[in-house]
C-alpha cells in the first residue's frame, strides 16, 4: 500500500530533489495556501527565491501529462518573449520532475506581487491586465502552434442545455432546496432566450483558460505575473477575456468602466470588433454555468460561490448586455 506523506515530509523530499536537479541550497521556506490539493512553497535559496509546486497524485489523474508538458513549454516561450509570467526551471529538458519518493513537482521563478480580491481591481490594474492578455493571445496565436479542428469547449445545443437545467430543477425540488429554484430557473430562462447562433461565429485559438484574480499578481497598479498555465489549450481566447473581466469588474455591481479599461488595454495588442466583450461574456456563461449552478451549490466553498454569483449575474443580465456595455 502506498504511504501518504505529510506536507512537511513532502517539502523535505522536494528540497532534496531541488538540490539534486538544480543545486539549490534552501535557506528558508514558507507554504503558499492557495489552490486545490496541489501544494506550493516559496523557498529562499542562495540563488534567489523560487516556488516549488507539488502535483497532488489524485488531482494529477485529471490531467493529461502531455497536455501539461505542452502548457509548461508555452509558459517558458511566453516568458522568453516578454510576457509577465514566471519562468520554469528544466533539467535535461524536463520541467515536470519526480522526487526520490515519487512526488511530481516543478520549480519556477518566484514572482513578487499581491493577489486582489474578486471585484476589487482598479482601472489601471485592469488596463494592464487587458494589455498583457492581448499580448499573451497574440504570441500564442502567432502561427507557431498551428491550430486544431475542434476547440476544447464545443457548445451543446439549446435542447441539450434546456434538458440539463430541467434536470437540475427536478433534483433541487426533490431535495427540498426551494431557495435554489429561482437561480436555476433564471439559467433555464436565459437559455431559452439566448441567441446561441452568436457562438458559432466566434474565433478559436490558444488560450490560458483559467484567467481569474487568483492567478494574477499586481504590484500596486502594475501587473507582475499571470500564473498557472496548466489548463492552456486550443479553445476560444474570448473565454480568457470574459473570465478576467467578470473576476475583476463584478463587485457589488458590474463596473462597466473596468470592463472598458480591460478592452482598451487588450485592443492595443489584438483587434477587437464591436460587441467583442458582449459575445465573450455570453460564451463564458454558456460554458461555465453548469459547473457552478446545480442542486448542491448551497454547499459551495468560497471560490465556487463566487463563480456561481457571476453566472447568476450573467443570466440575469443577458438580455440587456449590449445596452449595458454599448459596443464593447
N, C-alpha and C positions, 0 to 999 in steps of 0.2 A: 504493500500500500504506500502511495506517495505521501511523504511527510509535507506538512504545510508550515512554512517558515513564518516567524513573526516579522513585523516590519523592521525591527532592529537587526535581526539576522539577515534579512534581505539587503538592508543597507550595507552591512559589513561585507556581504558577498559581492555587491556591486562595486564597493570601494576597492576591493581586491582585484576585481576584473578590470576596473578602470586603470589601475596601476599596471596591470599586466598588458593591456592593449595599448595604452597611451602614455604610460609613465607618469600618471597624475598622482601627486602626493597630496592627499586630502588633509587640510588643516582643521576645518570645521564643517558641519553640515546642519541644515535645518529643513524640516519637512514642508512641503507646499500642499496644503489641504484643499485641493481643487480637482474636480473631475470625478469620473465614476470608475471605481475599482483600481485603475492604474495608479501606482504610487510614484511620487515625484519628490526630489530633494534638490535644494540649492547647495552646492558644495563650493567651498573656497579652497583653492589649491595654490601652490607656488607659481603656477602658470596663469592664474586668474580664476574667475568664477564660471562654473558650469552648472548645467541642470542634468540630473540623472532621472530618466523616466523608465520605470519598470512596467512591462506589459503583463497585467493580470492574466493567469492561464485560462480562466473561464471566459473573460472578455475577449481574449485573443481568438477564441473559437469563432467569434463573429466576424473576424477579419479574413480576407483573402491575403495570405502573406505576400504574394506577388504584387497585388494592388498596393499594399502598404510600402513595399520597397520602391515601387514606382513613385508613390507620393513623396517619399524621402528624397528621391533623386531630383524631383521637380522643386522641392523646397530648397535644395542646395543650388540648383540652377537659378532660381529666383533670387536667392541671396547674392549669388555671384553677379547678377545683373542689377543689383542695387535696390531690390525690394527690402523694406524693413521687416525682416523675419530672421529667426535665429539660424545660424549655420549649424550643420550636423557634422560630428566627427566620424571619420571612417577608418577602418583597419582592414588592410588588404582588400580595399574596395567594398567592404561590407559596412553598412551603417547599423543594421539590426544585429546585435551581438548576443551571445549566450555566455552566461557566467558558469563557474565550476559547478554550481548547484542547480543549473538548468533554468535560470531566470533569463528571459528575453528582455533586453534593455537597449536604450540609445543614450548617447551623451551629446549634448548640444551646448552651444554658447548660451550663457545666461544673459537675458535682455533686461535692462533696467526699465522701470516704468510701473505704473499702477493700473489696476482694473477700475473701471467705473461701474456703477450700478445701472441696471436697465432703466432707460428713460431719463438718465441724469447727465447726458452728454451736453456740451455746449456747441455753438455753431462752428468755432474754429476746429474743434476735435472732429466733428462730423465732416467738415470740408476736407480735412487732411485724410480722414479715413476713406472718403469717396475717391480722392485722387489716387491713394495707394491701391484701392480696389480696382480702379480703372487700369492702373499700371500692371497689376497682377494679371488681370484678364488679357491685356494687350500682349504681355510676354507669354502667357500660357497658350495663347491662340495666334502666335506669330508664324505658324506653319511648321515649327519644329516637331510637334507631336502628331501632326495629321489630324484626322477626325474619325469618328465612328458612325456607323449607320443608325444606331439607336442610343438615345440618351439614357442615363440611369433611371430617371423617372419618366414613365410612359403614362400620361394622364388617362385614367379609366373613363369609360363612357358615363354620360349623365345617369343612365339607367342603373349601371353598376353602383355608382355612388349613392343614388337615392335608395337603392336596396340596402346599402350599408347603413345609412342613417336610420332607416325604418327598423333595422335590426337592433341598433344601439338604443333607440327609443324603447323598444319592446323589453330589452334587458333592464333598462333603468326603471321602467314601470314595474316589472316583475320583482325587482329588488326593493321596491318601495321608495326609491330615491326621487321623490317628487320635486325636490329643489333643483335637480339637474335637467328637468324636462324642457324648460324654456330655452336654455342654451343649446340643447341638442336640436330642438325644433327650429331654432334660428339657423343652424347649419343646413338642415333639410330644406328650409325655405330658400336660403341663398343658393343652394344647388339647383333648385327648380328655376330660379330667376336668372342665374348667371349665363352670360354669353360665352359658352365653352369654346365656340369656334375661334375666339381670340387666341386661345392657347396653341392653336395649330400653326400659327404664323410666327411664333417666337423662334429666335435663333439659338441653336445648340452650340456647345463649346465646352472647353475645360474650365472647371470651377472649383473653388475651395470647398463649398458645401457645408460649412459649419461656422459661418462668419457672424458671430454674435458677441456681446460685450465680454463674455468670459474668455474669449480667445483674442482679445485686443488689449494692448498696453499703451498707455499715454504718459508723457511727462508734461504735466500742465496741458497746454494746447497742442503739443507735438505728439504725433503718433510715433511710438518707438518700436512696436512689433506687432505683426499678425502672427498668431500662434496656431499650432495644431492642424497640420495639413493631412491628417490621417484619412480623412474622408474624400480627398481630392479625386474627382472622376470626371468623365465626359458627361455633361448634363446640360443645364441651362445657366449661363453666367448670371442671368437676371435673378435667379434664386439667391445668389450672394447679395445682390443689390437690395432685394426686398428684406432678406433676413437682417442685414445690417441696419437698414432704415427702421424696421419695426423695433429692433432691440434698442436703438438709440433715441428714437423720436416719440415713442409711446410711453408717456408718464401718466399723470392724472388725466391728461388729454393728449391727442396726437398733435405734435408741434410741426406744422407744415413748413415753418422756416428752417427747421433742422433737416427735413426731407429735401428741401430746395438746396441747402448748403451741401448735402451729400452729392446730389446730382450735379451741382456746379463743379465740384471737385472731380467727379467721375468723368464728366464730359471734356475735361482737359486732356484725358488720355484715350477716351473711346467716344465714338459717335453715338449720340443719343437722339432718338426720334421723339416727336410729340407723343405723350401717353406712355412713355417707356416705364415710368415707375408704377403707374396705374396697372398696366399689364403684368408687371413684375409681382406686385402685391397679390393680384388675383391668382397667379400661378403658385405663389408661396402658400396661400390659403388652401388652394385645391390639393396641393401635395401634403401639407402638414396637418391639416385639421383632423384627419382620423387618428393621427399619432397622439394628440393631446386631448381631444374631446371624446370621451367614452363613458361608459357606465360606472367606472371606478375612478373617475377624475377627482372625486371628493377626497381621495387618498393621496393626491399628488404631493410630492415634496416641492421645495421652493422653485427650482428651475422649470419643471413641467407645469407648475401652476402659472408661472409667468408666460410660458408659451401658450397655454390654454387661454389666458387673458387676451393675448394677441389674436388668436384665432376667433375668439368671440367678437372682438372689436372689428376684425376684417369682415366677418359675416354680417354684422350689424350695419356696416357702412359700405357694403359693396355697391349698392345702387347709387350712392352719391359720391363715390370715389373720384370720378372725373371732375365733378363740381368742386370737391374739396381740394384736389391737387392742381386743378387747372390743366395746363398742357404738359405738366412734368411727366 
